[in-house]
Amino acid sequence: STPVTLIKLLTGKEIKENLNPKFPSMEEREVDFLVRLENDEIFHLEIQSMNDKNMPIRMLRYAILIENRYEKFPIQAVLYVGDKKLNIKNEIKFNNLQYSYKVYDIKEIDCNKLINSSSMEDNVLSILCKIDNEDRLIEKIIEKLLKIEEKKRKDYIKRLLILARLRPKVYNKLELSIKE
């Protein structure tokens, strides 16, 4: 039974209907990247290829899950890798809740910063950044791929081709270069 008078005292309104208070257990959730930074802050990054209008709610859910596990509210960001114009909201404002996170467009990041990294993950992502010379970038990526063990190389090439599909012009050049 519901405390009708108490709820009216707290809200100033009558109850319209009782809702089901039980929620089924949540399905397993996995974020894209979750790291502890050198200053002990927790950083969560989601990579998004489409403008998702539900992104703020999704990010808030992740923030709560992260806070529950690590007892620290994370710094969060979405990295937009899509080809269309960035249009992802970065905040929620309800009556008594304000929540926000950063949104970055990978096309505004200089690819040279990622291609010059010692991390192959950075090198692969460079294919989506702001590129001044596509041929030179592809050349550098292939040089780096040739320096790693064959099994890992095949995995990175597969990931590189999947990402490059987001940039059709670059994908065509890359596919030709890899076949050579």
C-alpha positions, 0 to 999 in steps of 0.5 A, a space after each residue: 500500500 502507498 503512503 498517499 498523504 505523505 506523497 501529497 505532503 512531499 509533492 503537493 500533488 495527488 497520485 495518479 497511479 501506482 507504478 511497478 517499483 521493481 526493475 529487472 536486473 540490468 544486463 551486462 554493460 561495457 564501456 569503450 575505455 575506462 582508465 585511472 589517470 595519474 592523479 587518481 581520477 577515473 576517465 571514461 571515453 565512449 566512441 560514437 559513430 552516429 549522432 545518438 539523441 539518447 547519449 546523455 542518458 546512456 552516459 549518465 547510466 555509465 557514470 552511475 555504474 562506474 561510481 558504484 564500482 570505483 566510488 568515484 564519479 568519472 570524468 567522461 567524454 564522447 569522441 564522435 568519429 562519424 562523417 556527418 556533422 557532430 550533433 550529440 548533446 552533452 548534458 541533462 537538465 531536469 528539475 533537480 539534476 544537472 549532469 554533463 560531459 565533454 564531446 569531441 569531434 575526432 575530425 578536429 584532432 590533428 592526425 599527426 599527434 596520433 600517428 606519431 604515438 607509440 600506441 598502435 591503437 592511436 595510430 589506427 584511430 589517426 585514420 579518422 582525424 583531421 588529415 592534411 596528406 592522406 597518402 603520407 598518413 596511410 604510408 606511415 600507418 603501413 610502416 608501423 604495421 609492418 613492424 609488428 608481429 603478423 597475428 597482431 598486424 592482421 587484427 589491426 588491419 581489420 580494425 583499420 579497415 572497419 574504421 576507415 569505412 567511416 571515411 570512404 575517400 580514405 578507405 579506397 586509398 587504404 584498401 589499395 595500399 594494403 593489397 599492394 
